[in-house]
Amino acid sequence: MAAWRKVTDRVHAEDGRIFAQLLHTGRIGHPSLLPDGLIPVGASAIAAKHQVFTPDGLQDCVTPKELSETEILDTISDFANAARNAIEAGFDGVELHGANGYLLHQFLASNSNQRTGAWGGSLEGRLRLMVETTRAVADAVGGQRTALRISPGNPFNDISEQDLEPTYTALVEAINPLGLAYLHIAESADRSLTNGLRRAFDGTFVLNPNTPGRPTGVEELELLEDGTADLLSYGVLFIANPDLPARLADGGPFNTPDQSTFYGGDATGYTDYPSRS
Ligand SMILES: Cc1cc2nc3c(=O)[nH]c(=O)nc-3n(C[C@H](O)[C@H](O)[C@H](O)COP(=O)(O)O)c2cc1C
């Protein structure tokens, strides 16, 4: 927390706002990344057909241990405590990672959650961990300091989802009463699903638009003009351009992202791209 305080103070000194994304990777993991020989946990003991980065290179995901009811409740508390710590460290809020095939998404998708009982089975059961975790975090730090990121239909990390529209509409309806800071969509399905979720959600709608074959760019700013979203989020372009907002305002130019430095290594490729000024 003391280390993060230096970062949050710098962001606030520049009039920025910063949310910490809280992520539990669930079954996307490997014992070599965990202390004391622990094995990853998941909704069910079903290995993801996927590989993860480890110190020894890419390795297959292992079969996770199915979380017990007590461990699920502990996990929800862990998220709430992490949120409190983030606020204590100066973050303006936290974003829960309900996207991209990590733990909350694993509970939602029926190919990774084959539990019976309260935390699986029906749609309500599969939604429960995402909704209850969001509620616990909102209770801990306030709805206006809590956000949720989802990626409807994204098969990344061996997720397979059906019935996207009813599933995600039910999720949005369940979280609407929490008064969240924003809902963040990592879009990979069709735009009509996005538009439906925007209509269903009561609050600020953040979109990371689907742009096959290239990162989100200056072209997507029109999605703000036409009301598709309230805010846009940028991944790759923000990694490569520390002064991205100013560059977007001017229409560019942009530094070229170096993919070889993504997802690991050291600070190279994260803190050394030049600003213009
Ligand atoms: C190196 C790298 C790391 C990423 N880490 C995360 C992450 O921790 N959490 C997350 O929700 N998305 C993560 N993403 C995905 C981005 O948030 C974003 O959805 C993706 O890059 C597509 O958007 P873009 O076209 O703006 O880059 C990461 C992407 C890259 C390239």
The ligand as an SDF file (V2000), in Angstrom:
LIG
                    3D

 31 33  0  0  0  0  0  0  0  0999 V2000
   -0.0350   -6.4040  -22.1000 C   0  0  0  0  0  0  0  0  0  0  0  0
   -1.5240   -6.3970  -21.8380 C   0  0  0  0  0  0  0  0  0  0  0  0
   -1.9840   -6.6050  -20.5320 C   0  0  0  0  0  0  0  0  0  0  0  0
   -3.3520   -6.5890  -20.2630 C   0  0  0  0  0  0  0  0  0  0  0  0
   -3.7820   -6.7480  -18.9700 N   0  0  0  0  0  0  0  0  0  0  0  0
   -5.0940   -6.6680  -18.6920 C   0  0  0  0  0  0  0  0  0  0  0  0
   -5.5550   -6.7500  -17.3420 C   0  0  0  0  0  0  0  0  0  0  0  0
   -4.7700   -6.8810  -16.3970 O   0  0  0  0  0  0  0  0  0  0  0  0
   -6.8900   -6.6550  -17.1250 N   0  0  0  0  0  0  0  0  0  0  0  0
   -7.7880   -6.4740  -18.1400 C   0  0  0  0  0  0  0  0  0  0  0  0
   -9.0000   -6.3720  -17.8730 O   0  0  0  0  0  0  0  0  0  0  0  0
   -7.3830   -6.3990  -19.4330 N   0  0  0  0  0  0  0  0  0  0  0  0
   -6.0760   -6.4810  -19.7190 C   0  0  0  0  0  0  0  0  0  0  0  0
   -5.6550   -6.3890  -21.0320 N   0  0  0  0  0  0  0  0  0  0  0  0
   -6.6660   -6.2410  -22.1060 C   0  0  0  0  0  0  0  0  0  0  0  0
   -6.9120   -4.7710  -22.3870 C   0  0  0  0  0  0  0  0  0  0  0  0
   -7.5440   -4.1510  -21.2570 O   0  0  0  0  0  0  0  0  0  0  0  0
   -7.8290   -4.5590  -23.5950 C   0  0  0  0  0  0  0  0  0  0  0  0
   -9.0950   -5.1500  -23.3640 O   0  0  0  0  0  0  0  0  0  0  0  0
   -7.2460   -5.1690  -24.8690 C   0  0  0  0  0  0  0  0  0  0  0  0
   -5.8920   -4.7660  -25.0150 O   0  0  0  0  0  0  0  0  0  0  0  0
   -8.0510   -4.7100  -26.1070 C   0  0  0  0  0  0  0  0  0  0  0  0
   -8.1950   -3.3110  -26.1180 O   0  0  0  0  0  0  0  0  0  0  0  0
   -7.2650   -2.3470  -27.0560 P   0  0  0  0  0  0  0  0  0  0  0  0
   -7.6760   -2.6390  -28.4530 O   0  0  0  0  0  0  0  0  0  0  0  0
   -7.5930   -0.9600  -26.6020 O   0  0  0  0  0  0  0  0  0  0  0  0
   -5.8380   -2.7050  -26.7710 O   0  0  0  0  0  0  0  0  0  0  0  0
   -4.2890   -6.3870  -21.3160 C   0  0  0  0  0  0  0  0  0  0  0  0
   -3.8090   -6.1860  -22.6250 C   0  0  0  0  0  0  0  0  0  0  0  0
   -2.4570   -6.1900  -22.8840 C   0  0  0  0  0  0  0  0  0  0  0  0
   -1.9940   -5.9440  -24.3100 C   0  0  0  0  0  0  0  0  0  0  0  0
  1  2  1  0
  2  3  1  0
  2 30  2  0
  3  4  2  0
  4  5  1  0
  4 28  1  0
  5  6  2  0
  6  7  1  0
  6 13  1  0
  7  8  2  0
  7  9  1  0
  9 10  1  0
 10 11  2  0
 10 12  1  0
 12 13  2  0
 13 14  1  0
 14 15  1  0
 14 28  1  0
 15 16  1  0
 16 17  1  0
 16 18  1  0
 18 19  1  0
 18 20  1  0
 20 21  1  0
 20 22  1  0
 22 23  1  0
 23 24  1  0
 24 25  2  0
 24 26  1  0
 24 27  1  0
 28 29  2  0
 29 30  1  0
 30 31  1  0
M  END
$$$$
